[in-house]
């Protein structure tokens, strides 16, 4: 089986190029010298794309019935619903890999010592903000296959809802308890969290890597795992996955806006998007 691995990040250039090495199972996939800024651009989905996005959302039962299954990333929903605009880096890095290469982890090593540090002071440096790292079988880069997988996962979870812990006693405007399932399930096809004390760290915890401005040289390693409930499906796991408790209860939360990203990256086949 073939997989597509993708990296979406912002980069602010200063003084000299930063160097990135990408490894899978200690095998070098690519080496990149970044010689200019990578900024974000706004994308306005078409009405048809927004309607498709909303149709995927409707597959998930109402949050007010206290039975919110996985299959949806609320951050994706909010970003599209409130602004009608998606943001994506102007340049992305995408690789097609055979599954035999995807064994233990994906590792990124960044050499970036570009600052104006002098006498204990620094006002300029080159820096990164990672937004998304995804790994997906090429089979699911067909919108029909992606949607069928989404529906199947939602149906499975709706019929077999485990005893999820109530992470937070949040009350919505209808005064119903909201089960924060997003803080419990695995995210697919892009997992951006870190395990801390056996559970997923909160999104604003600095132990996470997504959305933080990072200067200097550093590395980022994400484990490659096989999804327990879908034999043969390899995916990116959270950092410190080995410390995660109750792995057998963790289902998939599938990003509903991922097909939009993939379309604008010219990765996804949308010929069957109306079926």
C-alpha positions, -999 to 999 in steps of 0.1 A, spaced: 0 0 0 11 35 -8 9 64 16 11 102 13 31 121 39 27 158 41 41 188 61 24 222 64 43 249 82 52 286 82 88 297 81 104 331 87 137 334 69 166 353 85 202 356 75 209 320 62 189 290 51 175 266 77 181 229 69 154 202 73 161 165 72 131 141 71 135 105 81 113 75 82 126 46 103 161 63 101 159 63 63 164 98 48 134 108 28 144 143 19 168 172 28 156 208 23 173 241 25 148 269 31 159 301 14 128 322 17 97 328 38 68 304 37 37 325 45 1 316 48 -26 322 22 -63 323 25 -85 299 6 -122 305 2 -140 271 -5 -167 271 -31 -204 268 -20 -203 231 -32 -173 224 -10 -189 241 20 -221 221 15 -201 188 13 -183 198 45 -216 205 62 -231 172 50 -202 153 67 -209 172 99 -246 161 98 -235 125 99 -225 130 135 -254 130 160 -262 162 179 -239 171 207 -270 178 228 -279 141 232 -247 134 252 -237 109 225 -211 127 205 -191 101 187 -158 107 171 -154 116 135 -151 153 137 -125 179 146 -143 209 161 -113 232 153 -119 225 116 -156 232 119 -152 265 138 -125 278 113 -147 271 83 -181 280 99 -171 313 114 -149 328 86 -157 307 55 -119 307 48 -92 281 52 -56 291 57 -28 270 42 9 276 37 19 288 3 44 260 0 39 225 13 61 193 12 44 161 2 59 126 -3 45 93 -16 59 64 3 56 26 3 43 12 35 74 -9 39 93 24 47 68 33 74 79 13 103 86 31 136 84 69 133 86 100 112 114 123 124 122 159 114 156 173 122 159 211 118 192 229 118 185 266 123 211 288 141 202 320 123 198 349 148 213 383 155 223 372 190 249 395 205 260 403 240 231 385 256 204 401 233 185 388 203 158 406 183 157 386 151 158 350 142 144 325 117 115 305 130 89 278 123 52 273 131 40 238 123 3 235 114 -2 200 101 16 168 95 -5 141 79 -1 105 68 -29 89 46 -32 59 23 -34 70 -13 -67 49 -14 -83 76 7 -72 104 -15 -104 97 -34 -132 117 -20 -157 89 -24 -134 65 -4 -127 91 22 -164 98 28 -172 61 30 -145 56 55 -158 86 75 -194 73 75 -183 38 85 -163 51 114 -192 72 126 -217 43 123 -194 19 142 -190 44 170 -226 54 171 -236 17 176 -209 9 200 -203 39 221 -179 29 249 -179 43 284 -160 74 276 -148 94 306 -163 129 309 -132 150 304 -149 184 312 -183 193 325 -189 219 298 -224 232 293 -236 246 260 -262 272 254 -289 245 257 -275 236 291 -266 201 281 -234 184 292 -210 181 263 -187 150 262 -153 162 251 -146 131 230 -121 150 210 -98 150 240 -101 112 241 -99 98 206 -71 96 181 -70 121 152 -68 111 116 -52 117 92 -32 143 112 -24 138 148 -8 168 165 -10 161 202 13 147 229 5 123 257 11 135 292 4 116 324 -14 89 303 -38 112 286 -37 138 258 -22 171 269 -45 201 265 -41 221 233 -26 251 251 1 229 268 35 239 255 44 202 253 24 201 221 41 211 188 13 225 167 9 263 164 39 272 185 66 296 172 98 277 174 133 291 167 167 275 169 176 239 160 153 212 171 138 178 162 103 165 161 95 127 160 60 112 156 54 75 160 39 54 133 12 32 147 -13 7 134 -49 16 143 -62 -12 166 -97 -12 151 -86 -12 114 -61 -39 106 -33 -27 83 -41 10 86 -9 28 95 -12 63 109 7 90 128 3 87 165 7 113 192 41 118 207 46 96 238 20 72 224 34 43 244 23 62 276 -13 65 265 -38 45 286 -69 26 273 -56 24 238 -83 -2 229 -110 24 236 -96 51 214 -115 55 181 -108 78 152 -117 115 150 -116 122 113 -110 158 102 -139 169 81 -120 197 64 -90 175 54 -105 168 19 -106 206 14 -69 208 22 -61 179 0 -80 194 -29 -61 226 -27 -29 207 -25 -40 189 -57 -38 155 -39 -74 143 -39 -95 129 -67 -129 147 -65 -144 131 -96 -169 112 -74 -176 140 -49 -213 141 -57 -219 104 -52 
